[in-house]
Amino acid sequence: MKPAGPSLALALAVGLLAAGCRESGARIDPGTISARRDSLKAYFAERYSAFEKGNWDAWAGEMVDSAFLIAAEPGRALSGRDSILAAMRADYAPAFAAGLTLHVASDSQDIWLDDSARVAAVTTDLDYQVSIQEQHVPLRLRVTTLLGRDSAGWKILVEHYSRAIEYDSLFMALMGRQVRAPAAVGQSVSQAAGELINQFRRDLKDFSKAKFAEDAVVVTPGEIARGAAAARGALATWLGLPGNATEANTGIRVALAPGSRTGWLATTLYVPIFAGPESAVAPIRVLLIYHVAGDHWEIVQAHFSVGWTPRS
């Protein structure tokens, strides 16, 4: 049997070259890294402001044409900037006409930058204050975003939004039929991303053995785990024993960020949720962001969520 290391390194090299993914070996100076982080913070602040005003052209303006979005609502997995923009207009135009006001604030934001500081993964804990017709509703969402940078600035490649739900509450929601089957993510696999699918399926067998960046950030259905050890522990709680989580076979999307050694994968898993001797199966939406470190893929950020509707 051939050793796995060289074959993996070769597969990665071939895939990355096929995608035209080349990074300079020069180190990025700390000043540039700091400036890129500041530019990301400013970018998201402007985007939240556009959302508050219902300016959807500005909100979606910096998405690539092929952007993919997993919404907090289980029925929404949208492919393409135009489809995302149309859905936002259809969803919110009547509410704004009826007097909806929004305030969006970031309670925390974790930023990862690749070696070139031209690809970023950002996990944000968002606080929404929603008011309409004298009713006020607070709402908390988590979002993971992968962006690439070109000469014009940052561009969104993929986003995943979700509400948090505790483990015991999820079991009750499943039993109460509050959890709907999520929209299929569809099928889209770039030619150079085949090895990334193989890596994901190896990790799926046992995420406790998956490679995480030391500063990895993983959103689970109930919490945000920071750091490799915390990420493994959180996923052990939610995914259970090795082999418990299985692919739902409702589609998979995989792509590499242009000009980088970073890739993303979106799909749906079936995961058993236990309460004593009873169990129920939860559909878990997944976004994984991988980066090549040496001769292997490692997870830098990830988002696992359940599409559910709280009782009114």
C-alpha positions as CSV (number, residue, x, y, z in Angstrom):
1,M,0.0,0.0,0.0
2,K,1.3,3.4,-0.9
3,P,1.8,5.9,1.9
4,A,-1.1,8.4,2.1
5,G,1.0,11.6,2.6
6,P,2.7,11.9,-0.8
7,S,-0.4,11.0,-2.8
8,L,-2.5,13.6,-0.9
9,A,0.2,16.2,-1.4
10,L,0.2,15.4,-5.2
11,A,-3.6,15.5,-5.4
12,L,-3.6,18.9,-3.6
13,A,-0.9,20.2,-5.9
14,V,-2.7,19.1,-9.1
15,G,-6.0,20.4,-7.9
16,L,-4.7,23.8,-6.9
17,L,-2.7,24.2,-10.1
18,A,-5.8,23.3,-12.2
19,A,-7.7,26.0,-10.4
20,G,-4.9,28.5,-11.0
21,C,-4.4,28.8,-7.3
22,R,-1.0,30.3,-6.7
23,E,0.1,32.3,-3.7
24,S,3.2,34.3,-3.3
25,G,5.8,32.9,-0.9
26,A,6.4,36.4,0.4
27,R,5.2,37.1,3.9
28,I,2.5,39.7,4.4
29,D,3.6,42.4,6.7
30,P,1.7,43.0,10.0
31,G,0.5,46.4,8.8
32,T,-1.2,44.9,5.7
33,I,-2.9,42.3,7.8
34,S,-4.1,44.9,10.3
35,A,-5.4,47.0,7.5
36,R,-7.2,44.1,5.9
37,R,-8.9,43.2,9.2
38,D,-10.0,46.8,9.6
39,S,-11.3,46.8,6.0
40,L,-13.4,43.7,6.8
41,K,-14.9,45.3,9.9
42,A,-15.8,48.4,7.9
43,Y,-17.2,46.3,5.1
44,F,-19.6,44.4,7.4
45,A,-20.6,47.6,9.2
46,E,-21.6,49.1,5.9
47,R,-23.4,45.9,4.9
48,Y,-25.5,45.9,8.2
49,S,-26.3,49.5,7.6
50,A,-27.6,48.7,4.1
51,F,-29.7,45.9,5.6
52,E,-31.3,48.2,8.2
53,K,-32.3,50.6,5.3
54,G,-33.6,47.9,3.1
55,N,-31.0,48.8,0.5
56,W,-30.7,45.3,-1.0
57,D,-28.6,46.4,-4.0
58,A,-25.9,47.6,-1.6
59,W,-26.3,44.6,0.8
60,A,-25.8,42.1,-2.1
61,G,-23.7,44.3,-4.3
62,E,-20.4,42.8,-3.2
63,M,-21.4,39.2,-3.7
64,V,-19.9,37.3,-6.6
65,D,-22.3,36.2,-9.3
66,S,-22.1,32.6,-8.1
67,A,-22.6,33.3,-4.4
68,F,-24.4,30.8,-2.3
69,L,-26.4,31.5,0.8
70,I,-27.9,29.2,3.5
71,A,-30.6,31.2,5.3
72,A,-31.7,30.8,8.9
73,E,-35.1,29.7,7.5
74,P,-34.9,26.0,6.6
75,G,-36.5,26.4,3.2
76,R,-33.9,28.8,1.9
77,A,-30.7,27.7,0.2
78,L,-30.1,30.3,-2.6
79,S,-27.6,30.0,-5.4
80,G,-26.5,33.1,-7.4
81,R,-26.4,36.7,-6.5
82,D,-29.5,37.6,-8.6
83,S,-31.6,34.9,-6.8
84,I,-30.4,36.1,-3.4
85,L,-31.3,39.7,-4.2
86,A,-34.7,38.7,-5.6
87,A,-35.5,36.7,-2.4
88,M,-34.5,39.5,-0.1
89,R,-36.7,42.0,-1.9
90,A,-39.6,39.6,-2.0
91,D,-39.3,38.8,1.8
92,Y,-38.7,42.3,3.1
93,A,-40.4,44.8,0.8
94,P,-43.9,44.2,2.2
95,A,-42.6,44.4,5.8
96,F,-40.7,47.7,5.2
97,A,-43.8,49.1,3.5
98,A,-45.8,48.2,6.7
99,G,-43.3,50.1,8.8
100,L,-40.6,47.6,9.7
101,T,-37.5,49.1,11.4
102,L,-34.3,47.2,12.0
103,H,-31.2,47.6,14.0
104,V,-28.3,45.2,13.5
105,A,-25.2,45.0,15.7
106,S,-22.3,42.6,15.9
107,D,-21.7,41.2,19.4
108,S,-18.6,39.3,18.3
109,Q,-16.6,38.8,15.1
110,D,-13.9,36.2,14.5
111,I,-11.8,36.9,11.4
112,W,-9.4,34.4,9.8
113,L,-7.1,35.5,6.9
114,D,-5.2,33.3,4.6
115,D,-1.4,33.7,4.0
116,S,-2.0,36.2,1.2
117,A,-4.6,38.2,3.3
118,R,-6.8,38.1,0.2
119,V,-9.2,35.4,1.4
120,A,-11.1,35.7,4.7
121,A,-13.5,33.6,6.8
122,V,-15.6,35.6,9.2
123,T,-17.9,34.3,11.9
124,T,-20.2,36.9,13.5
125,D,-22.7,36.8,16.3
126,L,-25.5,39.2,15.4
127,D,-28.1,41.0,17.5
128,Y,-31.2,42.1,15.6
129,Q,-33.7,44.5,17.1
130,V,-36.9,44.3,14.9
131,S,-39.9,46.6,15.4
132,I,-43.1,46.7,13.4
133,Q,-46.6,48.1,14.2
134,E,-45.6,48.8,17.9
135,Q,-44.2,45.3,18.4
136,H,-40.6,44.8,19.3
137,V,-38.8,41.5,18.7
138,P,-35.2,40.8,19.6
139,L,-33.5,38.2,17.4
140,R,-30.0,36.6,17.5
141,L,-28.4,35.1,14.5
142,R,-25.0,33.6,13.8
143,V,-23.4,33.9,10.3
144,T,-20.3,32.5,8.8
145,T,-19.0,34.2,5.6
146,L,-16.2,33.3,3.2
147,L,-14.8,36.3,1.1
148,G,-12.2,36.8,-1.5
149,R,-10.5,40.1,-2.3
150,D,-9.9,41.5,-5.8
151,S,-8.8,44.9,-7.0
152,A,-12.2,46.4,-6.2
153,G,-12.4,45.0,-2.6
154,W,-14.0,42.2,-0.7
155,K,-16.5,39.8,-2.5
156,I,-18.7,37.3,-0.7
157,L,-18.5,33.7,-1.9
158,V,-20.7,31.9,0.5
159,E,-22.7,32.6,3.7
160,H,-24.5,30.5,6.3
161,Y,-27.0,32.0,8.8
162,S,-28.7,30.3,11.7
163,R,-30.5,30.6,15.0
164,A,-29.1,28.9,18.0
165,I,-30.9,26.0,19.8
166,E,-29.9,24.0,22.8
167,Y,-29.4,20.2,22.5
168,D,-32.4,19.3,24.8
169,S,-34.6,22.0,23.1
170,L,-33.7,20.5,19.7
171,F,-35.0,17.1,20.7
172,M,-38.3,18.7,21.8
173,A,-38.4,20.7,18.6
174,L,-37.9,17.5,16.6
175,M,-40.7,15.7,18.5
176,G,-43.0,18.8,18.1
177,R,-42.3,18.9,14.4
178,Q,-40.8,22.4,14.6
179,V,-37.8,21.4,12.5
180,R,-38.4,21.3,8.8
181,A,-36.4,19.5,6.2
182,P,-33.9,22.0,4.9
183,A,-33.8,23.1,1.2
184,A,-31.5,20.9,-0.9
185,V,-28.2,22.7,-1.5
186,G,-28.1,21.4,-5.1
187,Q,-25.1,19.9,-6.8
188,S,-22.0,22.0,-7.8
189,V,-18.5,20.7,-7.6
190,S,-15.6,22.5,-9.3
191,Q,-13.2,20.4,-11.2
192,A,-10.3,21.1,-8.8
193,A,-12.3,20.4,-5.6
194,G,-12.6,16.6,-5.7
195,E,-9.9,16.1,-3.0
196,L,-11.8,18.4,-0.7
197,I,-14.9,16.1,-0.9
198,N,-12.7,13.2,0.0
199,Q,-11.2,15.1,2.9
200,F,-14.7,16.0,4.2
201,R,-15.8,12.3,4.0
202,R,-12.8,11.2,5.9
203,D,-13.5,13.9,8.6
204,L,-17.2,12.9,8.7
205,K,-16.3,9.4,9.9
206,D,-14.8,10.9,13.1
207,F,-14.5,14.7,13.5
208,S,-12.4,14.1,16.7
209,K,-9.6,13.1,14.4
210,A,-10.1,16.0,11.9
211,K,-7.4,18.6,11.6
212,F,-8.5,22.1,12.8
213,A,-6.5,25.3,12.8
214,E,-5.4,26.2,16.3
215,D,-7.6,29.4,16.1
216,A,-10.5,27.5,14.4
217,V,-14.1,28.8,15.0
218,V,-16.9,26.3,14.7
219,V,-20.6,27.3,15.0
220,T,-22.7,24.3,16.3
221,P,-26.5,24.3,16.5
222,G,-26.2,25.6,20.1
223,E,-22.9,27.4,20.6
224,I,-19.8,29.0,19.0
225,A,-16.6,27.0,19.8
226,R,-13.3,28.8,19.5
227,G,-10.0,26.9,19.2
228,A,-9.2,23.4,17.9
229,A,-9.8,21.6,21.2
230,A,-13.1,23.4,21.9
231,A,-14.3,22.7,18.3
232,R,-13.6,19.0,18.6
233,G,-15.5,18.9,22.0
234,A,-18.5,20.8,20.7
235,L,-18.8,18.5,17.6
236,A,-18.5,15.4,19.8
237,T,-21.5,16.7,21.7
238,W,-23.6,17.4,18.7
239,L,-22.5,14.7,16.3
240,G,-22.1,11.9,18.9
241,L,-20.1,8.8,18.3
242,P,-18.0,8.3,15.2
243,G,-20.2,7.3,12.3
244,N,-23.4,8.7,13.8
245,A,-23.6,11.6,11.3
246,T,-24.4,10.6,7.7
247,E,-24.8,12.5,4.4
248,A,-28.4,13.3,3.6
249,N,-27.8,12.9,-0.2
250,T,-29.7,16.1,-0.9
251,G,-26.8,17.7,-2.7
252,I,-23.3,19.0,-2.1
253,R,-21.5,22.2,-3.2
254,V,-17.7,22.4,-3.2
255,A,-15.5,25.2,-4.6
256,L,-12.1,26.7,-4.2
257,A,-11.7,30.4,-3.5
258,P,-10.1,32.0,-6.6
259,G,-6.4,32.4,-6.4
260,S,-6.0,30.7,-3.0
261,R,-5.5,27.5,-1.1
262,T,-8.9,27.8,0.6
263,G,-12.0,25.9,-0.3
264,W,-15.6,25.5,1.0
265,L,-18.1,22.7,1.2
266,A,-21.9,22.9,1.9
267,T,-24.2,20.0,2.4
268,T,-26.8,18.4,4.8
269,L,-26.2,15.7,7.4
270,Y,-28.6,13.4,9.3
271,V,-27.6,13.3,12.9
272,P,-29.4,11.3,15.7
273,I,-30.3,13.4,18.8
274,F,-30.8,11.5,22.0
275,A,-32.9,12.1,25.2
276,G,-32.5,9.1,27.4
277,P,-33.5,5.9,25.5
278,E,-35.3,7.9,22.9
279,S,-33.9,9.5,19.8
280,A,-34.9,11.6,16.8
281,V,-33.0,12.4,13.6
282,A,-32.1,16.0,13.0
283,P,-31.2,17.4,9.5
284,I,-28.0,19.5,10.1
285,R,-27.0,22.1,7.5
286,V,-23.2,22.3,7.1
287,L,-20.7,24.8,5.8
288,L,-17.0,23.9,6.2
289,I,-14.1,26.2,5.2
290,Y,-10.8,24.4,4.7
291,H,-7.3,25.7,4.0
292,V,-4.3,23.8,2.8
293,A,-1.6,23.8,5.6
294,G,1.5,22.0,4.4
295,D,0.4,18.8,2.8
296,H,-3.1,18.5,4.4
297,W,-6.4,20.3,4.6
298,E,-7.4,21.8,7.9
299,I,-10.7,23.4,9.0
300,V,-10.4,27.1,9.8
301,Q,-14.1,27.9,10.3
302,A,-17.3,25.8,10.1
303,H,-21.1,26.2,10.7
304,F,-23.5,23.4,11.7
305,S,-27.1,24.5,12.1
306,V,-30.7,23.4,12.2
307,G,-33.5,25.2,10.4
308,W,-36.2,25.5,13.0
309,T,-39.2,27.8,13.8
310,P,-39.6,28.8,17.5
311,R,-43.1,28.7,18.8
312,S,-44.8,32.2,18.8
